């Protein structure tokens, strides 16, 4: 692999990242074209579902300069008709002689078909440049395609002794301003932000994005088995954020409460509460392929116990509550032994102001 391929693929990833949180249910894709002399003559990225794909933007900008050049793209060009024509046909028509691809497309509608079309047209292809980075960028899309479930990230903000609130439920503010700003950036990049009913009732949050230029609000999701929420809460006010969805039990769905601009979705219950896998599938059906869960402790514990959490973003403040009756970050009623603890892999540890951020992927229990 030539080093220059890595350099240009990194540029594709950076271009693709410009549309973080904007392309669902499509992946994030960036593309550029380098002419025969090594000069970048075209670039672009997929801005949102239903609009032109990255390769089309790059080809249009390059024009005739694309002929004989190399096209770079972080995901295999599509080869099927969706809301837009196949990118593979546009690439072939552009006259490039070489295409460098970060990763194959896991979508069965593509899955090597785009690469085959390019090869059949006499275009040289190279696949797998910065593949790990490309897979990570589009982990939401890959999870949806492979499992039929959205990617779930559990975000928690705790004290050093693992508490999210004192015994009275007070949680403002455990972390500092830098950490809170980081959470708003996460909301800006995820399709939905989800909380449990108790957290919503106690905190009355807006669950929107604030103080980020060009931001957009995620779908607001509340898991409320018994439909205890007050229609006057901030999440039900259209002016405070994005669309609101409440998941409740089938038994509670007939409640006469009126929630303005809110979708109430009834799902089956289990002994432990709502069937959270059905909740996640319901979100996917509504175009949500990434979920940022912000607690509370019972919802966090249930998602972990069911193996539905993919990633953890854990903010830790240099504070100790030192009260056995304060509220833990994760709570389950079932007995869990140390040997059954969840482990994190691909961990990263950093600081945000005075707070510590621990990031990692959740390993399935053995």
N, C-alpha and C positions, 0 to 999 in steps of 0.2 A: 504493500500500500504506500503510495506516494504521500509525503508529508503535506503536500499542497491539497490533497483530497481532504485531509483532516481539517486543515485550516478553513476550507470552503464549507465543509459540512458543519463546522462550528458556527459559521455565519448563518447557515440555514436554520440551525436550532435557535439562534438569537432572533432571527426574523419570525420564526414560528411563535416564539414566546410573546411576541407583541399582542397576540390575540388570546392570551390566557384568560379562560373563563368566558370566552365569547363564541366558541365554535360548536358547542354541543348540539346534537350528538355526534358531530364530526370530529376528527382529530385536529391537532394543531400542526400545520405544515408550512415550511418555508422553502423557498427555492431561489437559486440564482444560476445565471448562465455566464460562462467564461468563454471568450472567443479563442481563435487559434493562436493568438499571441499571448494569452494568459490574462487578458483584461476582462474585468467584470463588466458585462454589457447589459445585464438585465437582472432584476430581483423582484421578489414579492412574497406575500404570505396570504394564507386563507384567512379572511377577516371574520366571517361568520357563516353559519349554515345557510345554504341557498345562494351564496354569492360565488364568484369565480374562485377556482382553486389556485394555489400558489404558483404552479407551473404556468398557468395561463397568464398570470400577471407578469412573470419573468419573461415569457416568450413575447408578449406584446411589447414590453419595454425594449427588448433586444432587437426585435424586427429582423431584418436581413443579416444582422451581425451574428445571429445565432448559428448560421450555417457553418458547419465544420467545427463547431465548438463543443463544449461539454456542459451538460445540465446537471446541477446538483439538487437533490431533494431529500429530505429526511425520512420520507415514507414513500413506498412504492406507488407510482402513478396509477390511478384508478383506471379500470378498463370496462366499466359498465355505465349505463345511462341511469342517472339519478335525477336530482334537480338540475344538474349541469351535465354537459356531454363528457365522454371519457377523456381524461387527460392524456392517456397513452396516444390517442390519435393526434392530439395537438402537438405532442412532443415529436412524433414521427414527422408531421408536416413541417415542423420548424426547421428541419435540416441539420440538427445536431448529430454528431457522429458518435457521441459517448454520453452515457448517463451514469452518474454515481448516486447510489441509493443508500440511505442510512439503515433502513430495515424493511423487511417485507410486510405487506399489509395482512393482518390476521383475519380480516373480513372475508368470509367464504366467497363473496361475490368478486373478490380480487385474488387474494392468496396465490400469488405467482403469475396470475394471468397477465398483469400489466408488464411484468418483466419479459414474459414469453412473447408478447406482441412486439416489444422493442427489439428483441433478439431476432425475431422472424423478419423484421424490417431491415436487418443488417446493422443495427445499432449496438455497439459494445456496451455492456453493463458491468458495473461493479457494485456488489451488494454487501452491506455489513460494516460500513464505515461509521465509527462511533455508535455502533449498534446499541450498546448498553445505555448510553445517554439518550438515544432516540426512543428506546423503550420506556425510559423513565419519564421523559417529557409527555408521552402519550399513554401513561399508565391508566388514566381514567377510561380512555377509549378501548385499550386492550382488555381491561377487566370486563367492560360491558360486553364486548364481542365474545370473549371466551367463557364467561360465566352467566351472563344474563342478569348481572347485579351491578349496581354502581360501586365505585370506589368509595370507601368510608375512611375518613381521617378523624381520629378522636383528639380533640383539642381540650386540654385541661390546664387550668392555672391554679397552682396550689402553694401552700406554705411548705417549709422544709419537712414538716411532719405529715405531709400528704393530705392537708385539709383544704376544702374549697370554700368553706364558710364557717363562722362560729356557730355555737349551739342555737342561736336565734335566726340563723340563715343569712346573716350579714356577710357579703362577699366583696363589697366595694370599699377600697380597691386592694386586692391582694398584690397584684403586680403593678409595675410602674408605667409611665406614659409610653416608653419605647415599646414595651411588650404589648400594650393595648393597641398601638398603631400597627404592630405586626399582625395582630389578629384581624384588623380591618383589611389588611392586604390579603390575608388568606380568604376572607369572605368575598373579596373582589374577584378571586380566581376560582372559587368553587361555585357549582351550580345551585347548591342549596345549603342552608345552615339549619341544623336540627337541634331541638332541646326537648326535654321531658316536661310534663305538665307542671310539676312542682317548681322547677326552675323558672318556668314562665310566670307562674303565679307569684312567686316570691320576688323576682327581680323586675317583672314587667318590662322586659327588654324590647328594643326596637328591631334587633336582629338585622340591621342594615349596614351599609358602608358609609363611613364618614371621613371627611378630611383627606380624600384622595381624588385628585383631579381626573376627570374622565372615567370615574368609577361607574359601576352598575350594581344594583342590589341583587343579592341571590334570592331564590325562592325561600320563604320562611316556613319551616316545618315544625309542628308541635305534635308530640305523641301523647295523647290524652285519652286513656282508655274509657274513663267515665264522663267525659265531656264536662269537666268542672270549670273550664275557663270562663272568664267574664268577657262578654262581647265588647266591653268598654276598654279593654287592654290595648296597648300601643300597637301590638302586632296586627290588630284588626283594623287599623286606621290606614287608609290608602295613601295618605300623605307621608307616612313614616318609612316606607320601604317597598319591597317587591311583593309579589303574589304570596298569599298565605294558604297553607294546606294543613288541616288538622286531621290526624288519624285517630279514630275512636273505635270502640267495640260495636258490633252489630246491635247489641242490646241498647246502647246509648244513642245510636244514630237517629232515633225518632224524637230526640229532645226538641222542645219547641223554641230553644234559644235561636236568635237571629244573629248570625255573624256576617257582617257586610263584607263583600268582595273576598269571600273565603270559600274554599272548597272543603267540604266535610267528606271524608272517605272512611267508610266502615270496613274493617277487616276482622277476620276470625281471631279469637283469643285462645291462649293456651293457659295452663295452670299458673304460669309466671306472668301473664299479661298479654298484651297484643302480640300477634305473630310478627316479629320484626323483619323476618325475611319477606313476608307479604308486604310490609310497609315499604321496604326497599324496592321490591319489584313494582309496587304501585308508583313510586317516584320515577323509576326508569321508564315506565309507560307514559309518563308525563314529561319526558325529555331530560330528566335529571340523571347525569351519569357520574356526578361526584357530589359527595355529602360531607360537610364539615359538622361533626357532632360536638356540641359544646356542653354536654352533660344534661341533667345532673347525674348523681352517683349511681342511681339504680339503672337508668338508661345506659350509661357507660358500661356498667357491670354486665348487663344483659347482652349488649352487643358483643362484648369480649367473650362471654361465656358461650355464645352461639357461633363464635368464629367468624363474625361479620366485620371485624375491624381490620383494615389493611395497614394503616399507618397511624403513628402517634406523634403529636406535637405537644410536648409537656413543658409548660412554663413553670419554673420554680422560683418563688420569691424568698429572699433571705429573712424569713419570719418564722417564728414558732408559736403556735397558738397554745399548745400544752393543755388541752382540754379533751378528756376522753369522750365528751358528749358533743364535740364539734363535728362537722359533717365531713366524712371521708370522700376522697376523689372518686373512688370506685367501690360499690357495695353490692355484694351478692348474699343471698340468704343461705346458699349451699356451702357446705364445707369444702375448702380448697387447701390442699397440702402444698408445702413449699416445692415439692417435686412436680407439682402441677402448674407452677407459676408460668405466666407468659414471658417469653424472652424476646428481646428486640435484636434485630440484625441491621446491618448497614447504618449503624448509629452515627449521628453527628451531635456534637455538643458545642454550643456557642453562648455568647452573652448578649443580652439586650438591656442596656443600662445596667442596673444592679441585679437583674434577673437572669436566670440560667434557662436556656432552651435546649431540651433533649428531643431529638428527632430520630425516628427509627421505624422499620417495618416490623409488624407483629408476626412472629413465627407461630405456625399452628401447634397446638399441643400434641405431644407424642402420645 
